[in-house]
Amino acid sequence: MYFGINRATDEQSLITFLQHFSDDRLLNILIPRMTEAEIHQMVDQVTAIMKNHLSGDEYHTLFLGEDHHHD
């Protein structure tokens, strides 16, 4: 993972970073150590990013895994 070289490398590095971060073994250790404020901060940040860049349908399909249309 390398950041700051160029946009394409940053994008691929972020994918790899988030894949490693979402590993159940890591999260099972990390999350119980987080404060309530850190948990809420992370949820708020990720939710804001999705809200800024995904349509409602994309959110329901890609994040929630639903396969039907939403208005």
Contact map, one row per residue, 1 for C-alpha under 8 A:
11100000000111011000000000000000000000000000000000000000000000000000000
11111000110010000000000000000000000000000000000000000000000000000000000
11111100110010000000000000000000000000000000000000000000000000000000000
01111110110000000000000000000000000000000000000000000000000000000000000
01111110110000000000000000000000000000000000000000000000000000000000000
00111111110000000000000000000000000000000000000000000000000000000000000
00011111111000000000000000000000000000000000000000000000000000000000000
00000111111100000000000000000000000000000000000000000000000000000000000
01111111111110000000000000000000000000000000000000000000000000000000000
01111111111111000000000000000000000000000000000000000000000000000000000
00000011111111100000000000000000000000000000000000000000000000000000000
10000001111111110000000000000000000000000000000000000000000000000000000
11100000111111111000000000000000000000000000000000000000000000000000000
10000000011111111100000000000000000000000000000000000000000000000000000
00000000001111111110000000000000000000000000000000000000000000000000000
10000000000111111111000000000000000000000000000000000000000000000000000
10000000000011111111100000000000000000000000000000000000000000000000000
00000000000001111111110000000000000000000000000000000000000000000000000
00000000000000111111111000000000000000000000000000000000000000000000000
00000000000000011111111000000000000000000000000000000000000000000000000
00000000000000001111111001100000000000000000000000000000000000000000000
00000000000000000111111101100000000000000000000000000000000000000000000
00000000000000000011111111100000000000000000000000000000000000000000000
00000000000000000000011111110000000000000000000000000000000000000000000
00000000000000000000001111111000000000000000000000000000000000000000000
00000000000000000000111111111100000000000000000000000000000000000000000
00000000000000000000111111111110000000000000000000000000000000000000000
00000000000000000000000111111111000000000000000000000000000000000000000
00000000000000000000000011111111100000000000000000000000000000000000000
00000000000000000000000001111111110000000000000000000000000000000000000
00000000000000000000000000111111110000100000000000000000000000000000000
00000000000000000000000000011111110000000000000000000000000000000000000
00000000000000000000000000001111111000000000000000000000000000000000000
00000000000000000000000000000111111111100000000000000000000000000000000
00000000000000000000000000000000111111100000000000000000000000000000000
00000000000000000000000000000000011111110000000000000000000000000000000
00000000000000000000000000000000011111111000000000000000000000000000000
00000000000000000000000000000000011111111100000000000000000000000000000
00000000000000000000000000000010011111111110000000000000000000000000000
00000000000000000000000000000000000111111111000000000000000000000000000
00000000000000000000000000000000000011111111100000000000000000000000000
00000000000000000000000000000000000001111111110000000000000000000000000
00000000000000000000000000000000000000111111111000000000000000000000000
00000000000000000000000000000000000000011111111100000000000000000000000
00000000000000000000000000000000000000001111111110000000000000000000000
00000000000000000000000000000000000000000111111111000000000000000000000
00000000000000000000000000000000000000000011111111100000000000000000000
00000000000000000000000000000000000000000001111111110000000000000000000
00000000000000000000000000000000000000000000111111111000000000000000000
00000000000000000000000000000000000000000000011111111100001000000000000
00000000000000000000000000000000000000000000001111111110000000000000000
00000000000000000000000000000000000000000000000111111100000000000000000
00000000000000000000000000000000000000000000000011111110000000000000000
00000000000000000000000000000000000000000000000001111111111000000000000
00000000000000000000000000000000000000000000000000101111111000000000000
00000000000000000000000000000000000000000000000000000111111100000000011
00000000000000000000000000000000000000000000000000000111111110000000111
00000000000000000000000000000000000000000000000000000111111111100000000
00000000000000000000000000000000000000000000000001000111111111110000000
00000000000000000000000000000000000000000000000000000001111111111110010
00000000000000000000000000000000000000000000000000000000111111111111000
00000000000000000000000000000000000000000000000000000000011111111100000
00000000000000000000000000000000000000000000000000000000011111111000000
00000000000000000000000000000000000000000000000000000000001111111100000
00000000000000000000000000000000000000000000000000000000000111111110000
00000000000000000000000000000000000000000000000000000000000111011111000
00000000000000000000000000000000000000000000000000000000000110001111100
00000000000000000000000000000000000000000000000000000000000010000111110
00000000000000000000000000000000000000000000000000000000100000000011111
00000000000000000000000000000000000000000000000000000001100100000001111
00000000000000000000000000000000000000000000000000000001100000000000111
